[in-house]
């Protein structure tokens, strides 16, 4: 088979049909979980009309491909493993458009120990200095607070007594 110039058609001249909004959404979901809001936003950024993006995400939700609860649980597991605490996760999940009930359920479903995670993060970052060095304790506490851990977890991880506050 040749084209009008007598040469065979190049691979570049054969174009694939434009993927549907549902195909685009599915392509994003096979890489990783996405929240409903995030998936809709990504589709509209890629030129899909807002109504078509909403409809595609709804079709995938009905088929079980997109699930905000599954997304939330996955995000909690991955962020906790990276050293983030429950306060940080609550805020991040809210930014993804999840309801308070969904956020609460995802945090309750987490089977890890927040206090143990805080202690592990302090040990990895500061070693054995924390119990003996006031400056290291303060820096460790600041890190844990920035990472979204509660005061009780910070105290336990840094062996910080409330009476030590200046």
Secondary structure as GFF3:
##gff-version 3
##sequence-region A 1 166
A	DSSP	three_ten_helix	11	13	.	.	.	ID=ss1
A	DSSP	alpha_helix	21	29	.	.	.	ID=ss2
A	DSSP	alpha_helix	36	45	.	.	.	ID=ss3
A	DSSP	alpha_helix	50	62	.	.	.	ID=ss4
A	DSSP	alpha_helix	68	81	.	.	.	ID=ss5
A	DSSP	alpha_helix	86	95	.	.	.	ID=ss6
A	DSSP	alpha_helix	100	109	.	.	.	ID=ss7
A	DSSP	alpha_helix	114	126	.	.	.	ID=ss8
A	DSSP	three_ten_helix	127	129	.	.	.	ID=ss9
A	DSSP	alpha_helix	134	146	.	.	.	ID=ss10
A	DSSP	alpha_helix	151	158	.	.	.	ID=ss11
A	DSSP	three_ten_helix	162	164	.	.	.	ID=ss12
###
